[in-house]
Amino acid sequence: MLKEKKTISTSFLVKQLPTATLFVDMKLNIVYASDKLTSLFCDNRINFVGQSLFTLFPQLNLKWKDVLIECLKGTSNYMGIQGFKDLSGNEKFHEWSNATWYDSEENIIGAIIQINDVSSAIESDMALEKANILLKQQSELSKIGVWEYDLQNSTVSWCPMTKTIHEVPLDYEPTIDTAIQYYKEGHSRNTISMAVFEATDKGIPWSLKLQIITAKGNEKWIMAAGKPIFEKGKIARVMGTFQDINEQVLSETKTKGDAKLLKTLIDNLPLNVFIKDRDSKKILVNKSECEYLGVTDANELLDKTDFDLYPFETAKLSRDEDLKVMETLKPILGQESISIKNDGTETAFLSSKIPLLDENGCATGLVGISLDITNLKQKEQELRSLINVTSLQNKKLINFAHIVSHNLRSHSANFSMLLDFLVNEKNEKEKDKIVDMLTQASNNLLKTLENLNEVVTLSTNTQAKKESVNLRSKIASIQENLSNLIATNKLNIINDVSKDIHIQIVPAYLDSILMNFITNGVKYKHPDREPILKFNTEKKGEYTLLNIEDNGLGIDLEKYGSKLFGMYKTFHTNKDSRGMGLYITKNQVEAMRGKIEVESKLGEGTKFKVFFK
Amino acid sequence: MRKINFISIVDDDPIMVFGIKKMLNSTVECKVVESYNNGNLALENIKHSITKNKPLPEIIFLDINMPIMDGWQFLTEFITLPIKTKVKVNIVTSSIDPYDLTQWEFFKNRTHHIITFNNKPIKKQKMDDITKIA
């Protein structure tokens, strides 16, 4: 009865235990079970009492049976942790422990088993382990090591990666002083010393890019970070990371160096260089391009298109070119073009446009390179005009040579013919006639030589000194000199040249030119009317244009135009024509770098236009 | 002596005209020898003769360098005139300009008239040759 009572009361007590507890007898059959078990295994249908432990928990480690048997002999040992899935499928971990169960007479009557839910502890352990593994991997991949400086014990610990970075053996034991000694003398060591002091003294964290010299003597760039850890308001430790960034820094330095080299190169090239994006907006310009467009800061040009910088026509041409280059992916190389700026200045460029391609081979923009060849062009133009002048002169010279040869030959032919006649002539009268002709031929030859001499003097004396001459008074003075001729032929000269016209000219040439036009006016007057000769001037660019207009015979320019200024070319039956006047005049005008033009209508008159420079 | 009816001399140099006439005297028998100071005068005369159905020159001595109308300008118009007979045109010049030779080639191939190119001075033998008519 008592025993029964006692049993009931024991059973009642056990039921209320705060942990999941089992009492098993010597045969490992459950005698008591606390209610906590029900909640632990979430199954209140289980009737624990009377059942064998291993029948109830078939998943239990069989080794535990031995442990429990030991326990029943009086020695309790650690059992371990058992995992299982609860009804909702969650992984649960239980720690099983045991104790020998004695009765009041110290007899062993069974074992007491306690089961604790350690799931959360296990999970956090696993998380920690995972985190550790992850950290280790990360540390290896990124070459980031960790370290810790314990201020109280003055100890420094390095993780394997930190040691690897320092190139020290894994059993190396650093101290705060040796750790600092690894930093490169000078800036790096001073900076880290200061940072450690600031951190330990004032609690200021650091993150610095510095250089170390490793145990093997290699110089390395590292990133060192430190963070003071407070305990009870005092700085107890400094923890931090240590990262090898040598490769990044070196490649960064190299990239920076490359970029700098490229920039220096582009800026100092005597070429205008620019890069445009797909919309022809400038995204890079060099110094030359800035100077050309008259800005001091490249930013003033960036993001702008040619339409912002040039007149519409120029910009349109340029944009069309850009599009063509980007569409066809064919560069334009060494193309000559004229660029007109908004202020109207023209620049000749030798320019190239090369498409910029992305990795898919599509154009993302273009590089433009232009060489200012304005000076070159100008030189070329000068050279070309020089060649023109030279070839013209050469032509003239050949022409002159033919004329000389022709004229001399015709005289010599006459001489030889007449002399031949003379030798064979018997008739005295005829002989006299031939001698007369020989004299005439000789005179003709002299006259020809005089003419040729006149031309040669003119051609060789191209550097004759120019003077400023008042045109109106010059015409008047020539008029005075020729007053006899003018009066005889009733020539009416109208001098409309204004008083203030001065021209730079060789005075002797001007005399000859004016005289020639006045005598021509007389020679080629129209038989039906009194001759009129009008002089007036106009300003034509860099020239002063002298118009000389008559009402004379006029000339058929279609027939004779090309020969009008030729030597020994005469076009009217006139005894005074010797075909020299206009030839000399033209040469004199050209020797003074002027030019001469003519307009004429047969039977109405002729207008000569003399351009003086 | 060869007999020729009508010879024209077109030259502005009186000495040359005299010389040609003198040489002709000793090589051929010619009824009419006319001379003209320039191409235009000669051309006008020929045109006039055509319209009036008068006899035309059988031989023409032609200078190149003349005022108003030179030898080439004369030929340009002459070869277009409606002349059925073959006229012998003897160019007589002191020019050695290659241009004049190419001009001669040009005209030679464009007319049924016979055109010869002769450099001054003309020797008697040459005169004999160029006064032959086909």
Chai-1 contact restraints between the chains, C-beta under 6 A:
chainA,res_idxA,chainB,res_idxB,connection_type,confidence,min_distance_angstrom,max_distance_angstrom,comment,restraint_id
A,H402,B,D97,contact,1.0,0.0,6.0,A-B,restraint_1
A,S405,B,I96,contact,1.0,0.0,6.0,A-B,restraint_2
A,H406,B,S94,contact,1.0,0.0,6.0,A-B,restraint_3
A,H406,B,S95,contact,1.0,0.0,6.0,A-B,restraint_4
A,R409,B,S94,contact,1.0,0.0,6.0,A-B,restraint_5
A,S410,B,S94,contact,1.0,0.0,6.0,A-B,restraint_6
A,A413,B,S94,contact,1.0,0.0,6.0,A-B,restraint_7
A,A413,B,K120,contact,1.0,0.0,6.0,A-B,restraint_8
A,A413,B,P121,contact,1.0,0.0,6.0,A-B,restraint_9
A,N414,B,I15,contact,1.0,0.0,6.0,A-B,restraint_10
A,S416,B,P121,contact,1.0,0.0,6.0,A-B,restraint_11
A,M417,B,G19,contact,1.0,0.0,6.0,A-B,restraint_12
A,M417,B,P121,contact,1.0,0.0,6.0,A-B,restraint_13
A,M437,B,I15,contact,1.0,0.0,6.0,A-B,restraint_14
A,A441,B,I15,contact,1.0,0.0,6.0,A-B,restraint_15
A,T570,B,P67,contact,1.0,0.0,6.0,A-B,restraint_16
A,F571,B,I68,contact,1.0,0.0,6.0,A-B,restraint_17
